[in-house]
């Protein structure tokens, strides 16, 4: 997959100016800070990891293996999304929004950005796994068109079939 390439500016429901853009290495310390101040640790399928060293290694691994996108407010990372290549022209989708910025439309803006990018990249499907008790995330995913395809333990698997124009 190619890297994300465009920059988008949105206003949150609380009036915050948010910039969504492709990952840049200079923001790695701010990304770590976002995850270090995320609450509660381990709340999303065990992520972000509770242990600081494991959390930092996990963040580095995501950056190294995924196609990454950041959301900034006042030069601080407040959101992070990644896509990971899967077989058959699919990608796994992953997103975290810092709790101070949740329920403000930022996750929706990032997800719509990712869907548009995936359409341009001619991906056929986005796949994700979400805890069935994460009602906020499930609502977001359903709103943008994801459908539940399976349940595994405490998680749902969801897909979005991307219609090529």
N, C-alpha and C positions, 0 to 999 in steps of 0.2 A: 504494500500500500504506500502511496505517496503521503507526504506530510500534509497536515492542514496548512492552508496558505493565506487565508483572508483574516481580517480583523473586523469584529462587529462590536458596536457599542449599543448598550441597552440601558434602560432605566428600570431599577427594581420597583416593586410596589411601594417601597418606603422612600422612593426618590433618590436612591443611591445610583451614581453613575458607575456602570460596570463595563469593563472592556474584556471581550472574549477573543483570544488569539492563540496561535500555535505556541507550544512550549518553547521557552528559551532558557538555556542553562543558567543564565544570571539570576533567574527566579527560583533556583533550586532551594536556597536557604529559606525563602519565603514559603515555598511549598512545604518544606519540613516543619516550619513554624505552624502552618495551617493544621497539619496532621498532629503536631505535638500539643496543640490546644483544642483538638477535636474532642467532643464529649458526647456520649461516653465512649471511651476506647473499647474496641472489640464489639461494638454494637451492631455492626453490619456484617453478618456472617463471619464474625471474629476479627473484623477489620475496623479501623486500623489497629495493628498489633499493640498490645498493652505495653510490652517491653520497648523502651526507647531505641536500643540498638537494632532490634528486629524490625521496628517500625521504619527506621531510617533505611535499612537494607531493603525492605519491602518497597519503599518509595523509589529507591534507586533501581530496583529490578523492573518496576512498572515503566519508568522513564526509558530504561534500556531496551525493553521488549515491545512497548506499545507505541502507537501514534497518539501523541498527547496534546491536550488543549488546556489552557488555563483561563480562569476568570479572575480579574483584578479589580479591587476597589482601593483607591488611595495608595496605589503602588504595593498593595499587599494581596497575595494570593488568597482568594476566598472560595475558589472552586477548581476542581480538577476532573477532567474526563479523559478516558483512553479508549482506543479501539485496538483489539488484538486480532490478527489474522487467524482465520479458521479455514478448514478445507471447504471446497465447493463455493468459493466466492462469498463466504459469510465472514462476519466479524463479531467478536464479543465486545459488548459495550459495558463500560464501567464509569460511574460518576460519584463524586463526593462534593457536597456543598457544606461549608462550615456552618455549624448550628446557628451562628449569629445572622446568617443570611438565608436560611431556609424559609420556605413559604412566601417568597418574594418574587417568584417568576423566573429566577435565575436558572434553576435546573431545567425549566421548560425551554428557555432561550438557548441554553447550551445544547440540549437534546435536539431541538429543531435545527441548529447549526450543524450538528453531527449528521442528522438525517439528510440534509441538503448536500453535505459533502459526500456522504456515502452514495447518494444518487449520482452525483457527478463522477464519482470513481467507478460507477457501474457495479457496485456491490449488490447482491440480490437480497441479502437478509442480514439484519442485526439480531443478535442473540444476547440474552442476559439472564442472570439468576438473581432473584430478590427474595429476602425473607418474607414469608407470608404475613408477618405482623408489621411490616414496614408499609403502612397504609398510605403514607405521603408519597413514597416512591411509586407504589403500585398505581395510585391515582394519576400521577404524572405520566407513567408509561402508557396507561390505557388512554389518556387524553390525546397522546400523540400517535396512537394506533397500534401499540404492542398488544399481542394476544397471548394468553397463557396457553402453553402447549403441554406442560407436564408439572407434576409435583414430586419433589424428592425430599423426604424428611420435612424440615421446617421451611423449605424454599420452593419457590415457583420458578420454572423456566418460562421465559417469554420470548417471543420473536416479533419482529416487524419485517414484513415482506415489503421490499422497496419496489414500487412500480416505476419502471423505466418509461420516460416520456418519449 
